[in-house]
Amino acid sequence: MAVSVATIIRHVLVDGLAVVGAGEPVKPADAIVVLDAINGVLDDWSADVQTSVAGVVTPFTTQAIQPHTIGPTGTWVLPVRPVKVDGLAVALSSGVFTIIDVSDDPRWWLARQATGGAGAYYAAEVPDGALSFASGAPTAGLDVLLLTRWVLGSVLHTASLVLPPGYQSALELTVMEACVDAFHATLTANQIRRAGLARARIFANNLRIPSLSAAGLGLPGMTGGRWDARTGTWSGGTTGGFGSGWVE
């Protein structure tokens, strides 16, 4: 849903902190304080995978350079420089892509620089990130697909935000917490509870728990089977002996 930044500011000051009356105009100085808090929260959320809105695949074309920068002023332009590149695919032919592993470990990059080979390295530099191919600068324009997190960048007082379900209440309640001291206000126990629940709701939507499986987990009398860490249940397997203990 779309909501104006001015509406969020008014909700924070009138409905949340109750420092502005229902029929009173918002003072410009007060609006600036809340706007700064909004942008501070959005900046924090941009660095957290649990608050990223979605994973977005964006097509780009390589140039004969190394590295390719990614961000507002980069070789590949995105509104916000990615905290991490979650996936990269390069076109082999029309409509056919091959996946290339992307590492953010500098030690991996130093080793690949010495030996060459496949893969790419992403450094989340500022203001634009930098993506380097282990095989060197591309010699021709290649079509690539870049998987990054869609995050919410800084906003102006006159802007509008398109927010997924649950994000408006999480943003407003978190902003209330962020600027409560500036207005010498006090949050109620219910507001604090609601803020935690609102953030937990959007965190749960974005949290990805890798599957964890084990043969026996070293438990007496059980061999094979599968342990689901999300539900806390064990299925399959046979009795007798100890498991070998593997994870996938």
matplotlib code that plots the C-alpha trace (Angstrom):
import matplotlib.pyplot as plt

x = [0.0, 1.1, 1.3, 2.7, 5.6, 3.6, 0.9, 3.5, 4.8, 1.4, 0.5, 3.7, 3.1, -0.6, -1.7, 1.5, 3.4, 0.4, 2.5, 0.3, -3.4, -5.8, -6.8, -3.4, -0.9, 2.4, 5.3, 8.0, 10.7, 8.8, 8.3, 12.1, 12.8, 10.4, 11.7, 15.2, 14.0, 12.2, 15.4, 17.4, 15.1, 15.1, 18.9, 19.1, 16.6, 18.6, 21.4, 19.3, 18.2, 15.1, 13.7, 14.5, 11.3, 12.0, 14.6, 14.7, 16.3, 17.6, 19.1, 22.4, 25.1, 28.8, 31.4, 35.1, 36.0, 36.9, 35.2, 31.6, 30.2, 26.6, 24.5, 23.1, 26.1, 27.5, 28.1, 24.9, 22.5, 20.3, 18.5, 20.5, 23.9, 23.3, 24.5, 25.1, 24.7, 22.6, 22.9, 24.5, 23.7, 25.5, 24.0, 25.6, 23.2, 19.9, 17.6, 20.1, 22.0, 24.6, 24.8, 28.1, 29.0, 29.5, 31.7, 32.1, 35.2, 38.4, 40.5, 38.6, 39.2, 42.9, 43.1, 41.2, 43.3, 46.3, 44.7, 41.9, 38.8, 35.1, 33.2, 32.8, 33.7, 31.4, 32.7, 29.9, 31.8, 30.3, 28.6, 28.5, 29.4, 32.0, 31.7, 34.8, 34.9, 37.6, 38.3, 39.1, 37.3, 34.8, 35.9, 32.4, 29.1, 27.4, 23.8, 23.7, 20.9, 21.7, 19.7, 19.7, 17.5, 15.0, 15.3, 13.7, 16.0, 15.9, 12.8, 11.7, 8.8, 6.9, 7.5, 5.2, 6.2, 4.9, 5.0, 4.2, 1.6, 2.7, 5.5, 3.5, 2.7, 6.3, 7.8, 5.5, 6.0, 9.7, 10.0, 8.0, 10.7, 13.5, 12.3, 10.4, 13.2, 13.4, 9.8, 10.1, 7.3, 6.6, 5.5, 2.9, 3.5, 1.0, 2.8, 6.1, 4.4, 2.8, 6.2, 7.8, 5.0, 5.0, 8.8, 8.5, 5.8, 7.9, 11.0, 9.2, 8.1, 11.7, 13.5, 14.9, 15.9, 18.1, 17.0, 18.9, 19.0, 21.0, 21.4, 20.6, 22.0, 24.0, 20.8, 20.9, 18.5, 17.9, 19.6, 18.8, 15.7, 15.3, 15.3, 13.3, 14.7, 11.7, 9.1, 11.3, 10.2, 12.0, 10.6, 11.8, 14.8, 15.1, 15.9, 19.2, 22.7, 24.0, 23.6, 26.6, 25.6, 25.4, 23.9, 22.7]
y = [0.0, 3.6, 6.0, 9.6, 10.4, 13.3, 10.8, 8.7, 11.8, 12.9, 9.4, 9.4, 12.8, 12.7, 9.1, 7.8, 10.3, 12.5, 15.7, 17.3, 17.6, 16.0, 19.3, 21.1, 21.5, 19.8, 22.3, 22.1, 21.7, 18.7, 17.2, 17.4, 15.5, 12.7, 12.6, 12.2, 9.3, 7.7, 7.8, 6.5, 3.5, 2.9, 3.0, 0.4, -1.8, -1.6, -3.4, -6.2, -9.1, -9.7, -6.3, -6.3, -6.2, -8.8, -10.4, -8.7, -9.9, -7.1, -7.5, -5.7, -5.9, -6.2, -3.8, -4.4, -3.1, -4.5, -4.1, -3.3, -0.8, -1.2, 1.5, 5.0, 6.2, 2.8, 1.0, -0.9, 1.6, 0.6, 3.0, 1.7, -0.1, -3.7, -4.9, -8.3, -9.8, -12.9, -14.4, -13.8, -15.5, -14.9, -15.6, -18.4, -17.8, -16.2, -17.1, -19.6, -18.5, -20.2, -19.4, -17.9, -18.1, -14.7, -14.5, -11.5, -13.1, -11.1, -14.2, -16.0, -13.1, -13.0, -16.8, -16.4, -13.5, -15.8, -18.8, -17.4, -19.5, -19.0, -17.0, -13.3, -11.2, -8.5, -5.7, -3.6, -0.4, 3.1, 4.8, 1.9, -1.7, -3.3, -6.7, -8.3, -11.4, -13.9, -14.6, -10.9, -8.1, -9.3, -8.9, -8.4, -7.2, -10.1, -10.2, -10.9, -11.3, -9.8, -11.0, -8.4, -7.3, -4.6, -2.2, 1.2, 4.1, 7.6, 9.7, 13.3, 14.9, 15.2, 11.6, 8.5, 5.0, 1.8, -0.6, -4.3, -5.5, -4.9, -2.5, 0.7, -0.2, -1.6, 1.6, 4.0, 2.2, 1.9, 5.6, 6.4, 4.6, 6.3, 9.9, 9.5, 11.2, 14.2, 15.0, 14.2, 11.8, 8.3, 5.2, 3.1, -0.6, -1.4, 0.6, -1.1, -4.5, -3.6, -2.4, -5.7, -7.7, -5.5, -6.0, -9.7, -10.0, -8.6, -10.4, -13.8, -13.1, -12.6, -15.1, -18.1, -21.1, -23.6, -27.2, -29.2, -32.9, -35.6, -39.3, -40.2, -36.9, -39.3, -40.5, -44.0, -46.3, -44.2, -44.4, -42.3, -40.1, -36.4, -33.7, -30.6, -27.7, -25.5, -27.9, -29.7, -33.1, -36.2, -38.3, -41.5, -43.5, -46.9, -48.0, -49.4, -48.0, -44.4, -42.1, -41.0, -37.3, -35.4, -32.2, -30.8]
z = [0.0, -0.6, 2.3, 2.4, 4.6, 6.0, 7.1, 8.9, 10.6, 11.8, 13.0, 15.1, 16.6, 17.0, 17.5, 18.9, 21.1, 21.6, 21.5, 18.8, 19.1, 16.6, 15.0, 15.3, 12.4, 12.7, 13.3, 10.6, 13.3, 14.8, 11.3, 10.7, 13.9, 12.9, 9.3, 10.5, 12.7, 9.7, 7.6, 10.5, 10.9, 7.1, 7.1, 9.9, 8.1, 4.8, 6.6, 8.0, 5.8, 8.0, 7.2, 3.4, 1.5, -1.2, -3.4, -6.8, -10.0, -12.2, -15.7, -16.5, -19.2, -18.4, -19.7, -20.3, -16.8, -13.4, -11.0, -11.9, -9.3, -8.2, -6.6, -7.2, -9.2, -10.2, -13.5, -12.7, -11.2, -8.3, -5.9, -2.9, -3.0, -2.1, 1.3, -0.3, -3.8, -3.2, -6.7, -10.1, -13.4, -16.8, -20.2, -22.2, -25.1, -25.6, -22.7, -21.2, -18.0, -15.8, -12.1, -10.8, -7.1, -5.4, -2.3, 0.1, 1.8, 1.0, 1.6, -1.1, -3.5, -2.8, -3.5, -6.7, -7.9, -7.7, -9.3, -11.5, -12.2, -11.9, -9.4, -8.4, -5.4, -4.0, -1.7, -0.1, -0.5, -0.2, -2.0, -4.6, -4.1, -6.3, -8.1, -9.5, -11.7, -10.8, -14.5, -15.0, -16.8, -19.4, -23.0, -24.4, -23.2, -21.4, -20.2, -16.4, -13.8, -10.4, -7.3, -4.6, -1.7, -2.3, 0.6, 1.4, 0.9, 2.5, 1.9, 1.8, 3.6, 0.3, -0.7, -0.6, 0.4, -1.2, 1.7, 1.9, 4.4, 8.0, 7.3, 8.0, 11.6, 12.1, 10.8, 12.7, 16.0, 15.6, 14.7, 17.9, 19.9, 18.0, 18.7, 22.0, 24.0, 21.6, 22.5, 26.2, 25.7, 27.2, 25.4, 27.0, 27.7, 25.0, 22.4, 23.3, 23.0, 19.7, 18.3, 19.2, 17.6, 14.4, 13.9, 14.7, 12.0, 9.2, 10.5, 10.4, 6.8, 5.7, 7.9, 6.0, 8.1, 6.2, 6.3, 9.0, 8.6, 10.5, 10.4, 14.0, 15.6, 17.8, 19.5, 20.9, 19.2, 16.1, 12.7, 9.7, 9.4, 9.4, 12.2, 11.4, 13.4, 12.6, 14.1, 16.6, 15.2, 14.0, 11.1, 9.4, 10.4, 12.0, 15.6, 16.7, 16.9, 16.6, 13.7, 11.6, 11.9, 8.6, 7.7, 4.4]

ax = plt.figure().add_subplot(projection="3d")
ax.plot(x, y, z, "-o")
ax.set_aspect("equal")
plt.show()
